Amino acid sequence: RDKVLISWDYVNGKLLRTIPVYEGIECALILPYHIKLPHGIELNDESKMYAATAGEEGIVKIWQVNDSKMLYKQESSVISRAEEEGGLAITQMHFNHQLQQIALVSFDHNIIVHDLSTFSCCKQLIGFTDEILDLVLMGKDKFLAMATNSNDIKIYDTESMNSKILKGHTDIVLALACYKNLLLSSGKDHSVRLWKIDFDNFSFENVGIGIKHTNAVGSIDMGKLCGDFFVSVSQDQCLKLWKIPKKFEDQSEPISLSCVNTTLAHEKDINCVTVSPNDRFIATSSQDKTAKLWNATDLKLVGVFRGHRRGIWTVRFSPVDQVILTSAADCTMRLWNLTDMTCLKSFEGHESSVLRCEFISNGMQLISSGADGLVKLWTIKTSECIQTLESHDSKVWTIAVTSDGNEMFTGGSDSKLIRWRDVTVEKKKEE
């Protein structure tokens, strides 16, 4: 970390050359000959020694050691520069001669693989995920976006688990939502951000930002039919309605998103917001033990659902019936009639807070997850729990179900991302 690169004649124990590199270096390796680099640079002179270094700046530099000359400096990197002087951005570097690739390990446990000829990132593996707070499936369920107690959003290709990191938020990302090729995120930095996705090239662009809330934005949802609006709720107890522009022109900076309506929705923190399948209604749930139904055009209050004894974590509209589902810290889930706001059914079985619930099987079944680390499958008709899944060690914050209902992902505070598959048909065949 004294910011120099030294070459030695180790047979005679002699120092040959000291090269100032102006950054703390954590890893260096000698490169073989006949390697091609960007801009037509080739390492062909066998009387010279070539080396690659990486460390504090988060980029790779290639040196011609004999003349203390830097031949190539990586132009863009997915690894951020170390935040403080003497800190580390890259902790390890490995070279694969056969594939002519270089692999970098970042300080936050990610592995990035570059082709030397172009220095483009050809694969990225994300390691440490911390607490998984939210998951959303996109692009015909091929891609999975994840919020992980970090300022960055992680996007996985579910087939290869190759991944990308989206940077933009300045504090922890708490919630995600999507509509077609648009991804929406919100966080503790009081902001909502809109991302445009190119699924074919696995690339993402931050096209919009909205900062109207005065506290952490804990839940968001987008319109289901035409994706021209979204809603957000916050610890400032407000529900906000936002417009999404029809087109995003090419611009260097994200546009400012317009908030078209705001209402003071609850008396305590709002935990969840969701939009109905026909885009006509919005439902919210709060620590004040109530869920509320709102008109999606003017945010007028339609009704209040009362009955839970503790704060309500999640609210969901049925995809087929005029009912909503709530899950709460009183260890229960409830089904409510949308016409008269009465409770139709109660589901009991979790031994601690029910943190997430979703309709599956065309609204015939429910999946729920709790602070007890359990994921439970329920049949609505009988109100019975028909299966309990016990692979998580702690709170299960989030569930993402594929559009055909055959697979789902769960994530929680044990850092595990678990992929599940419905094997009902296979089991029936076996029997």
N, C-alpha and C positions, 0 to 999 in steps of 0.2 A: 504493500500500500504506500510505498515511497514514490510511486508514480514513475518508475523506470523499468525498462526491460533490459536484461543483461544476457549476453551470449558468452559461453565459456568453452575453452578447450579442456574437456574433463580428463583427457589422458595426462596432460602436463599440469592440470590444476590452474590454468591461467585464465584471467578475465580478458576477453577479447574486445568487447564493445559494450558501452552503456548508452541506451537510447532513452531520452526523455519522452514519455507518452502522455503526460499531463492528466492522468486519471489513475485512481486506485485500480490495480489489476488483480483479479481473483483467479483467472485461468489463462493459460497460454499453451499453444501447441505448435509443433513444427509441421509444416505442410509438405507433402511430397511434390515432385515435379509434375509437369504436364497437366496442370489444373487450369480450367478456364474460369475467369471471373467476369462480372458485368463490364460493359464499355470496351470489350475486346481485349481485356488484360489477360495475359497467359503467364504462368509460372514455368518458364522453359529453360532459363539459364542455370545449368547444373553446377556452375562455379559459385552460385549464390545460395544463401539460406533464406527460406521464407517462413514467416511465423504469423499466427493469428492470435490476437489478444482480445479479452473482454472483461468487463468489470463494472465500474461505477456508472458509466454513461448509458449502459443498456444496449450498446451496439458493438459489432465486431469490426476490428481494424486488421488489415493485412499489411505486413511489413516485409520489406527487403532488408534483412538484418545487416548485411555487410556494409551497406552505404547509409544506414539509419534512415531509410526512406519509406514513408507510408505510401503503399501502392493503391490501397482501396479502403474506403471508409463506408460502412453500411449507411444507406441514405434514409431509410425509415425502419422503425422497429416497433413491434407490438409490446416490447418491454419498456416500461417507463424508466427514466433516469432515477438513480437513488435520490431519496428526498433530502438526505443530509450529506455533508462533506464527509468522505471516508466510509459512507455506507455502500451497500452492494446492490446492484441491479441484476447482474448475472453471476451465478455461483458455480456453474460447471459448464464445460464445453467439450463436445465429443465429435470426432471426425469419422465418417464412414467412407472409406476409400472406394469401395465397390459402387456405391450409389452417388459418390461425389456430393455428399450432403453433410451439413454440420448441424448438430443438435445443441441447443442452449437450454440450460435450466435456470429459470428466473428465481429471484429471492422469495416470491410468493408461490413456489412449488409448481410452476407450469413448465412444460417441455415444448419448445418451439423448434421445428425442423425446417431448415432452409436448404434449397438447392443452391450450390455455390455459383453455378453459371449465371443465374438471374438474381440470386439472393431474395427470391420471393418465398414467403412462408407457405410451405406445402403441407404442413400438418401441425396442429397444436393440440396437446393433451393437457387438460386442466386437472391439477392435483387437488390441493386442499380446498374444500368447499365451505368449511365452517357450518353455521346453522343454515339450513335451506328454508327460506321464508315463503317463497311462492314459485309455482311452475305453470307454464302455459305451452300447449302444443300448437305448432303453426305449419303452414305449407303442406297440407294433406297429411299431417301428423309426422312428417319426416324430420322436423326440427323441434327442439325443445329449448325454451328460454327459461333461465333460472335466476332467481334473486337469492343471494347467499350471504346476508349479513356483511355486505361489502358495497363499496361505491360502484362496482362494476357489475354489468349484466353478463352472464355466461350463456352462450348459445351452442347447443350440441346438435350435430348431425346424428340422429338416433341410430343410423345403420352402422356408422364407423366410429362413433363417439369422438370424431374430429370436432374441434370446437373453436369458437371465436369469442373475444372479449369486447364488449361495448363500453367505452368510457365516455363519461359526460356528466353524470351526477356527482355532486360534491359531498354527499353524505350517503349513508346506507340506503340501498334500494329496498323498498318494502313490498311493492305490489306490481303485478304485470297483467296485461290484457292484450288481446289481438283481434284484428278483423282483416281477413285475406292477407295482403302483403304489408299491413301496418302493425307495428308493435307499440304498445303504450306502456310507460313505466312511471312510477312515482316513488318518492322517498322522503327521508328525514330532512332533506334540504328544502322542503316546502314546495317542491316543483313537480310538474308532470312533464314528461318528454315523449315526443312522438318520433318513431323510427320507421324509415321506409326500407323494405327488405327486397333484395334481389336474390330469390331462392336459387336460380340457376348458377350464379357466380358465388353464392354464399357470402354476400356482401351487404353491409348495413350502413344507412346514412341517417344522422339525426336531423330531421327536417323541421321540427317545431318544439317550442318550449313554452310552458305556461307557469307563471309564478303569481298566483293570486291568493293562495292559502297563507295563513299566518302561523301554521304549525305543521308537523309531520303529516304527509298524505299517505294514509294507511291502506286505502282500497280504491280501486278504479274499475270501470267496466266500459265497454264500447257498444254502440248500437248493433243489433244483430242482423237487421235487414239490409241496410244500405251503408252503414259505417260512416255516416256524416256527422255523428256527434259522439261524445263520451261524457261520463259523469265521474266525479271524484268526491271522496269524503275525507275528513281530516280530524285531528285532535282538537282543531279549533271549533268543532261541533257543527261545521257548515257542510251542506251538500251543494255542489256546483255543477252546472251544466255548461259544456263547452262545444263549440262548433269546430268541425274538421274541414279545412279547405278542400274543394273538389280536386284541385291540381296543385302540385308543388313544383314551382319553377326551379331551375338550377340556380342555387344561391350559395354563397360561401358560408353564410351564417344561418342557423335555424331561425325560422320566422317566429314571431310572438303569437301564441295561440289566444283566441278571444273567448273569454268567459261570458256567456249570454244571460245567465241567471244564477242567483245564489239565494239559499234560504238557510236560516238557523234551524237545523233539523232535529237535534236531540239535546238533552240536558247534560250528557256526559260524552266521553270519547266515542266516536262512531267506528265500529270494527269492520263493517262490510257494506258494499253497495253493489247492486246488480240490476241489469236491464231485462225487461220481459222479452220473450221470443218475438212478440209483434211490435216491439219498440214503443208501446203506448204507456207503459208504466215503469217506475223505478222503485225498488225496495231497498230499505236501509235497516241495519241492526246496530245496537249500541250497548254500552255498559250500563245504560239506564234501565235495562231489563225489557225494553220494548223493541219491536220491529215496526216500521212504518211503510205505508204505500203512498207513492206520489205520482201525480200526472207528469208524464215525460215532456210535455210541451211547455208548461208554465210553472212546474214544481209546486202545484197546489196539493195540499194534503188530502188524500182520499180516505185513509183509515189507519187505525193503530191496532197492533196485535199485542195483547197483554196476557200474561199467564206464566212466563218463565220466572223463576225465583232468583236468578243471577243474570249477569251480563250475557248478551247474545253474540256469539262469535261469527256465525255465518247465516246468510239468508239466500235462498235459491228459488227461482220459478220452476214449476213443473213444465217439461217440454210439451205436454199433451193436455193437462187438466187445468182448471181454474183454481189452482192451489199453490201455496208457497211452503217451503220447508225451512225451519230454523234449527240451529244447534246452539247449545248454551253451556255456560259454566255450571249449571245445576245437573250436569251429567245426562241430560235428556235431549231428544230431538222432537219437534212437533210439526204436524201438518196442519195448515190453516186454510179455511175457505176464503176466497178472495171477495165473494159477494157480501158476506155478513161478518167477516173478520173473526169467526168462531174457530175454536180448535177442534179438528176432526179426529186426530190420532196423536198419541204420545209413544215414543220409542225409548225404552229403558234397557240398559245393558252395560254401558260404559261406567267405569268406577271413578272417573274424573272428567274434567271439562271436555266437551265435544268441540274440537277446534275447527273441523271442516266437514262438510257433507255435500254430496252431489247426487243428482238423479242419474240412474243408468237404466239400460234395458227398456228404452222408450217410456221412461217414467214408471215402470213396474217395480223397480228395485232401487235401493239406496246404498251408497257406500259412505262410510263415516270414519273419521280418525280422531284420536283423542290424546290428551296429555298423558294418558297411561301407556302410550306407545302402541296401542292396538288399532288395527284397521278392521272394521266390521262390515259385513254384507247383510242387508235386510231385505225381506219381502214386504212390500207395502200392504198387500191384501191381508196378510196374517199378523202384521206388526212384529214378526219374529226375526231374530238374528240367526241366519242360516250358516254363517261362517265367520270365524275370527282369525285374522292373520297377525302373527306375532314376530315379525322380523326386525322391527325397530326397537331401539333401546330407550328411547325418550320421546318427548312430545313430537307428534306428527302434524306439522303445520299445514301441509298442502297436498292436494291430490289433483292429478291431471289425467283425464280419461280420454282415450282416442275416440274419434267420431263414430266408429262402428261399435264401440263399447267392448271390444275384445281384449284391449290392453289398457293398463294404466301405470302411471308413475307416482310414487309417493316420496316425500322428503320431509326432513324434520331436524330437530336440534341435535341429533346424533351424527350429523353430517352425511348420513347415508342417502343416496338416491337409489331407490329400488324400483325395478321394472317388473310388473306382474302381467300374467297372461291368463285369460279365461280358459280353463281346461274342462268345462262341463261336458262338451260334446265327446272329447276323448275318454272321459271317465265313464260316460254312458255306454260307449262302444266296448270298453273293457269289461263292464258288467255284463 
